[in-house]
């Protein structure tokens, strides 16, 4: 997996999100950082 982030795409995505979407995204990011595997994250996001 490529860990490089396209900052312009990230900022564009963030600018389109409302507060509750941002909070949900932060919660998911925290789960990943606490040890949830990347594959679990992508499976969950693709549903």
Secondary structure, DSSP 8 states (H G I E B T S, - for coil): ------HHHHHHHHHT--HHHHHHHHHHHHHHHTT--HHHHHHHHT-
